[in-house]
Amino acid sequence: MNRKIKHYLMVDAHFTWWVKGKAYLCRIIDMLHMGLIDEVLFGREVAERLPVLVDEWVQAIRLLLRQQ
């Protein structure tokens, strides 16, 4: 089975982002460049983007089930 596994990082804590921001930003960029994560969601973007991602996951599962 050849499946692409995606990894998401969701940063949704005010303290984490606004107090620890620079150090975390460098780590996040490193993780993106190393291919450890595929997408990073920040703050409100988590609530806005997550339903879109779930729809993509559901479509991928339906396609996979049809192929079996």
PDB file of N, CA, C and O in Angstrom:
ATOM      1  N   MET A   1       0.839  -1.182   0.000  1.00  0.00           N
ATOM      2  CA  MET A   1       0.000   0.000   0.000  1.00  0.00           C
ATOM      3  C   MET A   1       0.884   1.246   0.000  1.00  0.00           C
ATOM      4  O   MET A   1       1.727   1.433   0.878  1.00  0.00           O
ATOM      5  N   ASN A   2       0.676   2.065  -0.975  1.00  0.00           N
ATOM      6  CA  ASN A   2       1.448   3.289  -1.100  1.00  0.00           C
ATOM      7  C   ASN A   2       0.575   4.465  -0.675  1.00  0.00           C
ATOM      8  O   ASN A   2      -0.199   4.992  -1.474  1.00  0.00           O
ATOM      9  N   ARG A   3       0.702   4.870   0.579  1.00  0.00           N
ATOM     10  CA  ARG A   3      -0.120   5.957   1.107  1.00  0.00           C
ATOM     11  C   ARG A   3       0.761   7.088   1.587  1.00  0.00           C
ATOM     12  O   ARG A   3       1.818   6.864   2.178  1.00  0.00           O
ATOM     13  N   LYS A   4       0.322   8.293   1.328  1.00  0.00           N
ATOM     14  CA  LYS A   4       1.021   9.479   1.808  1.00  0.00           C
ATOM     15  C   LYS A   4       0.450   9.845   3.170  1.00  0.00           C
ATOM     16  O   LYS A   4      -0.729  10.177   3.292  1.00  0.00           O
ATOM     17  N   ILE A   5       1.284   9.783   4.178  1.00  0.00           N
ATOM     18  CA  ILE A   5       0.884  10.183   5.521  1.00  0.00           C
ATOM     19  C   ILE A   5       1.261  11.645   5.704  1.00  0.00           C
ATOM     20  O   ILE A   5       2.409  12.023   5.471  1.00  0.00           O
ATOM     21  N   LYS A   6       0.313  12.461   6.115  1.00  0.00           N
ATOM     22  CA  LYS A   6       0.580  13.885   6.318  1.00  0.00           C
ATOM     23  C   LYS A   6       0.644  14.186   7.810  1.00  0.00           C
ATOM     24  O   LYS A   6      -0.093  13.615   8.614  1.00  0.00           O
ATOM     25  N   HIS A   7       1.534  15.090   8.149  1.00  0.00           N
ATOM     26  CA  HIS A   7       1.712  15.496   9.542  1.00  0.00           C
ATOM     27  C   HIS A   7       1.403  16.988   9.658  1.00  0.00           C
ATOM     28  O   HIS A   7       1.924  17.808   8.901  1.00  0.00           O
ATOM     29  N   TYR A   8       0.553  17.316  10.612  1.00  0.00           N
ATOM     30  CA  TYR A   8       0.127  18.690  10.819  1.00  0.00           C
ATOM     31  C   TYR A   8       0.553  19.147  12.208  1.00  0.00           C
ATOM     32  O   TYR A   8       0.517  18.376  13.167  1.00  0.00           O
ATOM     33  N   LEU A   9       0.954  20.406  12.302  1.00  0.00           N
ATOM     34  CA  LEU A   9       1.266  21.014  13.591  1.00  0.00           C
ATOM     35  C   LEU A   9       0.281  22.151  13.794  1.00  0.00           C
ATOM     36  O   LEU A   9       0.155  23.034  12.945  1.00  0.00           O
ATOM     37  N   MET A  10      -0.412  22.128  14.917  1.00  0.00           N
ATOM     38  CA  MET A  10      -1.393  23.163  15.215  1.00  0.00           C
ATOM     39  C   MET A  10      -0.920  23.952  16.426  1.00  0.00           C
ATOM     40  O   MET A  10      -0.778  23.413  17.524  1.00  0.00           O
ATOM     41  N   VAL A  11      -0.677  25.242  16.206  1.00  0.00           N
ATOM     42  CA  VAL A  11      -0.201  26.138  17.255  1.00  0.00           C
ATOM     43  C   VAL A  11      -1.373  27.036  17.612  1.00  0.00           C
ATOM     44  O   VAL A  11      -1.743  27.928  16.848  1.00  0.00           O
ATOM     45  N   ASP A  12      -1.949  26.791  18.774  1.00  0.00           N
ATOM     46  CA  ASP A  12      -3.182  27.496  19.112  1.00  0.00           C
ATOM     47  C   ASP A  12      -3.157  28.081  20.519  1.00  0.00           C
ATOM     48  O   ASP A  12      -4.209  28.406  21.068  1.00  0.00           O
ATOM     49  N   ALA A  13      -1.974  28.219  21.108  1.00  0.00           N
ATOM     50  CA  ALA A  13      -1.898  28.757  22.465  1.00  0.00           C
ATOM     51  C   ALA A  13      -1.236  30.132  22.436  1.00  0.00           C
ATOM     52  O   ALA A  13      -0.153  30.292  21.875  1.00  0.00           O
ATOM     53  N   HIS A  14      -1.876  31.103  23.030  1.00  0.00           N
ATOM     54  CA  HIS A  14      -1.351  32.468  23.060  1.00  0.00           C
ATOM     55  C   HIS A  14       0.043  32.498  23.677  1.00  0.00           C
ATOM     56  O   HIS A  14       0.942  33.140  23.134  1.00  0.00           O
ATOM     57  N   PHE A  15       0.235  31.817  24.802  1.00  0.00           N
ATOM     58  CA  PHE A  15       1.539  31.793  25.478  1.00  0.00           C
ATOM     59  C   PHE A  15       2.610  31.200  24.576  1.00  0.00           C
ATOM     60  O   PHE A  15       3.702  31.753  24.451  1.00  0.00           O
ATOM     61  N   THR A  16       2.295  30.076  23.950  1.00  0.00           N
ATOM     62  CA  THR A  16       3.280  29.397  23.101  1.00  0.00           C
ATOM     63  C   THR A  16       3.728  30.297  21.961  1.00  0.00           C
ATOM     64  O   THR A  16       4.920  30.386  21.667  1.00  0.00           O
ATOM     65  N   TRP A  17       2.789  30.956  21.327  1.00  0.00           N
ATOM     66  CA  TRP A  17       3.147  31.725  20.150  1.00  0.00           C
ATOM     67  C   TRP A  17       3.673  33.114  20.489  1.00  0.00           C
ATOM     68  O   TRP A  17       4.695  33.526  19.940  1.00  0.00           O
ATOM     69  N   TRP A  18       3.013  33.841  21.369  1.00  0.00           N
ATOM     70  CA  TRP A  18       3.394  35.231  21.606  1.00  0.00           C
ATOM     71  C   TRP A  18       4.508  35.381  22.635  1.00  0.00           C
ATOM     72  O   TRP A  18       5.227  36.379  22.601  1.00  0.00           O
ATOM     73  N   VAL A  19       4.676  34.432  23.542  1.00  0.00           N
ATOM     74  CA  VAL A  19       5.755  34.520  24.531  1.00  0.00           C
ATOM     75  C   VAL A  19       6.980  33.737  24.067  1.00  0.00           C
ATOM     76  O   VAL A  19       8.104  34.228  24.169  1.00  0.00           O
ATOM     77  N   LYS A  20       6.775  32.540  23.566  1.00  0.00           N
ATOM     78  CA  LYS A  20       7.876  31.678  23.134  1.00  0.00           C
ATOM     79  C   LYS A  20       8.109  31.764  21.628  1.00  0.00           C
ATOM     80  O   LYS A  20       8.860  30.961  21.076  1.00  0.00           O
ATOM     81  N   GLY A  21       7.490  32.702  20.973  1.00  0.00           N
ATOM     82  CA  GLY A  21       7.412  32.784  19.520  1.00  0.00           C
ATOM     83  C   GLY A  21       8.660  32.540  18.706  1.00  0.00           C
ATOM     84  O   GLY A  21       8.666  31.652  17.855  1.00  0.00           O
ATOM     85  N   LYS A  22       9.734  33.309  18.939  1.00  0.00           N
ATOM     86  CA  LYS A  22      10.907  33.196  18.065  1.00  0.00           C
ATOM     87  C   LYS A  22      11.528  31.811  18.101  1.00  0.00           C
ATOM     88  O   LYS A  22      11.839  31.244  17.053  1.00  0.00           O
ATOM     89  N   ALA A  23      11.710  31.266  19.279  1.00  0.00           N
ATOM     90  CA  ALA A  23      12.314  29.934  19.387  1.00  0.00           C
ATOM     91  C   ALA A  23      11.433  28.892  18.700  1.00  0.00           C
ATOM     92  O   ALA A  23      11.934  28.018  17.992  1.00  0.00           O
ATOM     93  N   TYR A  24      10.133  28.987  18.910  1.00  0.00           N
ATOM     94  CA  TYR A  24       9.225  28.022  18.287  1.00  0.00           C
ATOM     95  C   TYR A  24       9.161  28.213  16.780  1.00  0.00           C
ATOM     96  O   TYR A  24       9.077  27.236  16.037  1.00  0.00           O
ATOM     97  N   LEU A  25       9.200  29.450  16.324  1.00  0.00           N
ATOM     98  CA  LEU A  25       9.166  29.708  14.887  1.00  0.00           C
ATOM     99  C   LEU A  25      10.362  29.061  14.197  1.00  0.00           C
ATOM    100  O   LEU A  25      10.208  28.448  13.140  1.00  0.00           O
ATOM    101  N   CYS A  26      11.545  29.191  14.780  1.00  0.00           N
ATOM    102  CA  CYS A  26      12.742  28.554  14.201  1.00  0.00           C
ATOM    103  C   CYS A  26      12.581  27.042  14.149  1.00  0.00           C
ATOM    104  O   CYS A  26      12.935  26.418  13.149  1.00  0.00           O
ATOM    105  N   ARG A  27      12.056  26.449  15.202  1.00  0.00           N
ATOM    106  CA  ARG A  27      11.848  24.999  15.220  1.00  0.00           C
ATOM    107  C   ARG A  27      10.820  24.568  14.180  1.00  0.00           C
ATOM    108  O   ARG A  27      10.988  23.546  13.515  1.00  0.00           O
ATOM    109  N   ILE A  28       9.758  25.356  14.047  1.00  0.00           N
ATOM    110  CA  ILE A  28       8.712  25.036  13.074  1.00  0.00           C
ATOM    111  C   ILE A  28       9.278  25.085  11.657  1.00  0.00           C
ATOM    112  O   ILE A  28       9.014  24.193  10.850  1.00  0.00           O
ATOM    113  N   ILE A  29      10.051  26.120  11.354  1.00  0.00           N
ATOM    114  CA  ILE A  29      10.658  26.228  10.026  1.00  0.00           C
ATOM    115  C   ILE A  29      11.600  25.057   9.778  1.00  0.00           C
ATOM    116  O   ILE A  29      11.609  24.486   8.688  1.00  0.00           O
ATOM    117  N   ASP A  30      12.388  24.699  10.779  1.00  0.00           N
ATOM    118  CA  ASP A  30      13.279  23.537  10.647  1.00  0.00           C
ATOM    119  C   ASP A  30      12.488  22.265  10.354  1.00  0.00           C
ATOM    120  O   ASP A  30      12.860  21.487   9.476  1.00  0.00           O
ATOM    121  N   MET A  31      11.395  22.054  11.092  1.00  0.00           N
ATOM    122  CA  MET A  31      10.584  20.847  10.881  1.00  0.00           C
ATOM    123  C   MET A  31       9.983  20.817   9.475  1.00  0.00           C
ATOM    124  O   MET A  31       9.915  19.757   8.852  1.00  0.00           O
ATOM    125  N   LEU A  32       9.550  21.975   8.974  1.00  0.00           N
ATOM    126  CA  LEU A  32       9.017  22.044   7.610  1.00  0.00           C
ATOM    127  C   LEU A  32      10.100  21.707   6.588  1.00  0.00           C
ATOM    128  O   LEU A  32       9.869  20.923   5.668  1.00  0.00           O
ATOM    129  N   HIS A  33      11.275  22.299   6.752  1.00  0.00           N
ATOM    130  CA  HIS A  33      12.368  22.055   5.802  1.00  0.00           C
ATOM    131  C   HIS A  33      12.865  20.618   5.838  1.00  0.00           C
ATOM    132  O   HIS A  33      13.297  20.088   4.814  1.00  0.00           O
ATOM    133  N   MET A  34      12.809  19.981   7.001  1.00  0.00           N
ATOM    134  CA  MET A  34      13.253  18.593   7.113  1.00  0.00           C
ATOM    135  C   MET A  34      12.182  17.610   6.662  1.00  0.00           C
ATOM    136  O   MET A  34      12.436  16.409   6.580  1.00  0.00           O
ATOM    137  N   GLY A  35      10.983  18.113   6.367  1.00  0.00           N
ATOM    138  CA  GLY A  35       9.907  17.244   5.915  1.00  0.00           C
ATOM    139  C   GLY A  35       9.217  16.492   7.038  1.00  0.00           C
ATOM    140  O   GLY A  35       8.508  15.516   6.791  1.00  0.00           O
ATOM    141  N   LEU A  36       9.419  16.941   8.281  1.00  0.00           N
ATOM    142  CA  LEU A  36       8.784  16.270   9.417  1.00  0.00           C
ATOM    143  C   LEU A  36       7.309  16.623   9.539  1.00  0.00           C
ATOM    144  O   LEU A  36       6.521  15.834  10.061  1.00  0.00           O
ATOM    145  N   ILE A  37       6.933  17.806   9.061  1.00  0.00           N
ATOM    146  CA  ILE A  37       5.530  18.219   9.057  1.00  0.00           C
ATOM    147  C   ILE A  37       5.195  18.756   7.671  1.00  0.00           C
ATOM    148  O   ILE A  37       6.056  19.293   6.974  1.00  0.00           O
ATOM    149  N   ASP A  38       3.943  18.605   7.286  1.00  0.00           N
ATOM    150  CA  ASP A  38       3.493  19.047   5.968  1.00  0.00           C
ATOM    151  C   ASP A  38       2.825  20.412   6.003  1.00  0.00           C
ATOM    152  O   ASP A  38       2.863  21.160   5.025  1.00  0.00           O
ATOM    153  N   GLU A  39       2.214  20.729   7.136  1.00  0.00           N
ATOM    154  CA  GLU A  39       1.467  21.980   7.215  1.00  0.00           C
ATOM    155  C   GLU A  39       1.405  22.428   8.665  1.00  0.00           C
ATOM    156  O   GLU A  39       1.300  21.615   9.583  1.00  0.00           O
ATOM    157  N   VAL A  40       1.472  23.755   8.851  1.00  0.00           N
ATOM    158  CA  VAL A  40       1.360  24.344  10.186  1.00  0.00           C
ATOM    159  C   VAL A  40       0.134  25.247  10.187  1.00  0.00           C
ATOM    160  O   VAL A  40      -0.061  26.051   9.275  1.00  0.00           O
ATOM    161  N   LEU A  41      -0.682  25.105  11.215  1.00  0.00           N
ATOM    162  CA  LEU A  41      -1.876  25.937  11.365  1.00  0.00           C
ATOM    163  C   LEU A  41      -1.714  26.782  12.624  1.00  0.00           C
ATOM    164  O   LEU A  41      -1.296  26.277  13.666  1.00  0.00           O
ATOM    165  N   PHE A  42      -2.045  28.062  12.527  1.00  0.00           N
ATOM    166  CA  PHE A  42      -1.892  28.980  13.648  1.00  0.00           C
ATOM    167  C   PHE A  42      -3.234  29.575  14.057  1.00  0.00           C
ATOM    168  O   PHE A  42      -4.024  29.991  13.209  1.00  0.00           O
ATOM    169  N   GLY A  43      -3.485  29.612  15.361  1.00  0.00           N
ATOM    170  CA  GLY A  43      -4.628  30.326  15.926  1.00  0.00           C
ATOM    171  C   GLY A  43      -5.954  29.991  15.282  1.00  0.00           C
ATOM    172  O   GLY A  43      -6.351  28.828  15.202  1.00  0.00           O
ATOM    173  N   ARG A  44      -6.641  31.040  14.819  1.00  0.00           N
ATOM    174  CA  ARG A  44      -7.967  30.866  14.210  1.00  0.00           C
ATOM    175  C   ARG A  44      -7.931  29.987  12.971  1.00  0.00           C
ATOM    176  O   ARG A  44      -8.928  29.365  12.604  1.00  0.00           O
ATOM    177  N   GLU A  45      -6.773  29.945  12.335  1.00  0.00           N
ATOM    178  CA  GLU A  45      -6.623  29.114  11.141  1.00  0.00           C
ATOM    179  C   GLU A  45      -6.916  27.647  11.456  1.00  0.00           C
ATOM    180  O   GLU A  45      -7.359  26.899  10.584  1.00  0.00           O
ATOM    181  N   VAL A  46      -6.667  27.239  12.699  1.00  0.00           N
ATOM    182  CA  VAL A  46      -6.967  25.861  13.103  1.00  0.00           C
ATOM    183  C   VAL A  46      -8.453  25.590  12.895  1.00  0.00           C
ATOM    184  O   VAL A  46      -8.827  24.590  12.282  1.00  0.00           O
ATOM    185  N   ALA A  47      -9.293  26.479  13.403  1.00  0.00           N
ATOM    186  CA  ALA A  47     -10.744  26.290  13.294  1.00  0.00           C
ATOM    187  C   ALA A  47     -11.231  26.451  11.856  1.00  0.00           C
ATOM    188  O   ALA A  47     -12.199  25.803  11.456  1.00  0.00           O
ATOM    189  N   GLU A  48     -10.573  27.305  11.076  1.00  0.00           N
ATOM    190  CA  GLU A  48     -11.000  27.537   9.696  1.00  0.00           C
ATOM    191  C   GLU A  48     -10.535  26.426   8.757  1.00  0.00           C
ATOM    192  O   GLU A  48     -11.290  25.992   7.888  1.00  0.00           O
ATOM    193  N   ARG A  49      -9.314  25.972   8.926  1.00  0.00           N
ATOM    194  CA  ARG A  49      -8.716  25.010   7.993  1.00  0.00           C
ATOM    195  C   ARG A  49      -9.068  23.566   8.328  1.00  0.00           C
ATOM    196  O   ARG A  49      -9.148  22.725   7.432  1.00  0.00           O
ATOM    197  N   LEU A  50      -9.277  23.271   9.604  1.00  0.00           N
ATOM    198  CA  LEU A  50      -9.517  21.889  10.020  1.00  0.00           C
ATOM    199  C   LEU A  50     -10.714  21.244   9.315  1.00  0.00           C
ATOM    200  O   LEU A  50     -10.591  20.101   8.875  1.00  0.00           O
ATOM    201  N   PRO A  51     -11.863  21.913   9.185  1.00  0.00           N
ATOM    202  CA  PRO A  51     -12.972  21.277   8.455  1.00  0.00           C
ATOM    203  C   PRO A  51     -12.609  20.947   7.003  1.00  0.00           C
ATOM    204  O   PRO A  51     -13.054  19.930   6.472  1.00  0.00           O
ATOM    205  N   VAL A  52     -11.815  21.789   6.368  1.00  0.00           N
ATOM    206  CA  VAL A  52     -11.370  21.524   4.997  1.00  0.00           C
ATOM    207  C   VAL A  52     -10.482  20.284   4.971  1.00  0.00           C
ATOM    208  O   VAL A  52     -10.618  19.437   4.087  1.00  0.00           O
ATOM    209  N   LEU A  53      -9.579  20.178   5.935  1.00  0.00           N
ATOM    210  CA  LEU A  53      -8.703  19.009   6.016  1.00  0.00           C
ATOM    211  C   LEU A  53      -9.500  17.733   6.248  1.00  0.00           C
ATOM    212  O   LEU A  53      -9.225  16.704   5.631  1.00  0.00           O
ATOM    213  N   VAL A  54     -10.481  17.797   7.132  1.00  0.00           N
ATOM    214  CA  VAL A  54     -11.303  16.615   7.414  1.00  0.00           C
ATOM    215  C   VAL A  54     -12.036  16.171   6.153  1.00  0.00           C
ATOM    216  O   VAL A  54     -12.132  14.974   5.881  1.00  0.00           O
ATOM    217  N   ASP A  55     -12.552  17.124   5.385  1.00  0.00           N
ATOM    218  CA  ASP A  55     -13.196  16.771   4.110  1.00  0.00           C
ATOM    219  C   ASP A  55     -12.216  16.059   3.181  1.00  0.00           C
ATOM    220  O   ASP A  55     -12.576  15.084   2.521  1.00  0.00           O
ATOM    221  N   GLU A  56     -10.978  16.549   3.131  1.00  0.00           N
ATOM    222  CA  GLU A  56      -9.955  15.896   2.302  1.00  0.00           C
ATOM    223  C   GLU A  56      -9.686  14.476   2.791  1.00  0.00           C
ATOM    224  O   GLU A  56      -9.536  13.562   1.981  1.00  0.00           O
ATOM    225  N   TRP A  57      -9.625  14.285   4.108  1.00  0.00           N
ATOM    226  CA  TRP A  57      -9.379  12.955   4.675  1.00  0.00           C
ATOM    227  C   TRP A  57     -10.519  12.006   4.324  1.00  0.00           C
ATOM    228  O   TRP A  57     -10.284  10.855   3.957  1.00  0.00           O
ATOM    229  N   VAL A  58     -11.751  12.490   4.436  1.00  0.00           N
ATOM    230  CA  VAL A  58     -12.921  11.662   4.128  1.00  0.00           C
ATOM    231  C   VAL A  58     -12.905  11.260   2.653  1.00  0.00           C
ATOM    232  O   VAL A  58     -13.162  10.103   2.324  1.00  0.00           O
ATOM    233  N   GLN A  59     -12.607  12.199   1.775  1.00  0.00           N
ATOM    234  CA  GLN A  59     -12.535  11.886   0.340  1.00  0.00           C
ATOM    235  C   GLN A  59     -11.446  10.857   0.061  1.00  0.00           C
ATOM    236  O   GLN A  59     -11.644   9.945  -0.742  1.00  0.00           O
ATOM    237  N   ALA A  60     -10.302  10.997   0.716  1.00  0.00           N
ATOM    238  CA  ALA A  60      -9.197  10.050   0.512  1.00  0.00           C
ATOM    239  C   ALA A  60      -9.586   8.647   0.974  1.00  0.00           C
ATOM    240  O   ALA A  60      -9.260   7.664   0.309  1.00  0.00           O
ATOM    241  N   ILE A  61     -10.275   8.549   2.100  1.00  0.00           N
ATOM    242  CA  ILE A  61     -10.712   7.242   2.610  1.00  0.00           C
ATOM    243  C   ILE A  61     -11.733   6.622   1.664  1.00  0.00           C
ATOM    244  O   ILE A  61     -11.668   5.428   1.371  1.00  0.00           O
ATOM    245  N   ARG A  62     -12.675   7.429   1.186  1.00  0.00           N
ATOM    246  CA  ARG A  62     -13.680   6.911   0.250  1.00  0.00           C
ATOM    247  C   ARG A  62     -13.028   6.394  -1.023  1.00  0.00           C
ATOM    248  O   ARG A  62     -13.414   5.343  -1.534  1.00  0.00           O
ATOM    249  N   LEU A  63     -12.051   7.117  -1.536  1.00  0.00           N
ATOM    250  CA  LEU A  63     -11.329   6.678  -2.729  1.00  0.00           C
ATOM    251  C   LEU A  63     -10.585   5.375  -2.455  1.00  0.00           C
ATOM    252  O   LEU A  63     -10.588   4.467  -3.286  1.00  0.00           O
ATOM    253  N   LEU A  64      -9.962   5.288  -1.311  1.00  0.00           N
ATOM    254  CA  LEU A  64      -9.233   4.077  -0.932  1.00  0.00           C
ATOM    255  C   LEU A  64     -10.175   2.880  -0.834  1.00  0.00           C
ATOM    256  O   LEU A  64      -9.845   1.789  -1.298  1.00  0.00           O
ATOM    257  N   LEU A  65     -11.338   3.080  -0.237  1.00  0.00           N
ATOM    258  CA  LEU A  65     -12.302   1.990  -0.087  1.00  0.00           C
ATOM    259  C   LEU A  65     -12.848   1.537  -1.442  1.00  0.00           C
ATOM    260  O   LEU A  65     -13.110   0.350  -1.640  1.00  0.00           O
ATOM    261  N   ARG A  66     -13.019   2.475  -2.372  1.00  0.00           N
ATOM    262  CA  ARG A  66     -13.494   2.115  -3.712  1.00  0.00           C
ATOM    263  C   ARG A  66     -12.467   1.283  -4.468  1.00  0.00           C
ATOM    264  O   ARG A  66     -12.827   0.441  -5.291  1.00  0.00           O
ATOM    265  N   GLN A  67     -11.195   1.519  -4.190  1.00  0.00           N
ATOM    266  CA  GLN A  67     -10.124   0.809  -4.892  1.00  0.00           C
ATOM    267  C   GLN A  67      -9.950  -0.619  -4.391  1.00  0.00           C
ATOM    268  O   GLN A  67      -9.339  -1.441  -5.073  1.00  0.00           O
ATOM    269  N   GLN A  68     -10.474  -0.919  -3.225  1.00  0.00           N
ATOM    270  CA  GLN A  68     -10.287  -2.260  -2.649  1.00  0.00           C
ATOM    271  C   GLN A  68     -11.280  -3.249  -3.191  1.00  0.00           C
ATOM    272  O   GLN A  68     -11.257  -4.419  -2.808  1.00  0.00           O
TER     273      GLN A  68
END
